[in-house]
Amino acid sequence: MLSDSEKSGCPGEKPCDGLDACCMVHDACVDKKGYLSEECNQNLLNCVKKFKKSGGQNQTFKGNKCNVKKVIRDISLVMKVALLAGGSLPDRHHVHI
């Protein structure tokens, strides 16, 4: 299990942009339901897709040095893999990494 400092954003801080907000919601969800939760991972994919469609990758926070388009691509890929893995495990609701 990752500690709060290893996840998105900073504990107790407001999200710095829409993508960070998506990740913070996902972090809270997987804390309760596990990293292979199809619900959590699908919700993150949907949130990231909405963020991208809104043009959010062009409106990130001041001082950001990350390539937001690459981050979106990487998150999407990892969540798709997690959905595939989660769907193939018999007791996927209690898997914590």
Steps between C-alpha positions, in 0.01 A plus 500: 500500500631842412518768766321829441828666404551247219162567341375798309501848644577593858293369792262765627555724197242588238564345157728718288307426179229275358737210443619516860135501609438182299800334663401606851153347458662182367741488796210519746309233310785249482576555869153357567458252215850393393725585206327262262151636568329518164275778629790719617708443189214553255401819683858626469503422127170686458622798701827523306310476171269783609801709611665446161181578304462826693846610384636463851837380375551855372390665826710337769635676806770767485848356534405152380798333335326174407387421149129477581416323174754229588366473854147457362622235257690313772213510750259377233729212405561391859128517587409292194755237608365512857147448368614198301689358798218572742250325278707182493560456874249301709516722814593834351308711753759457773827535310723769651838566351 
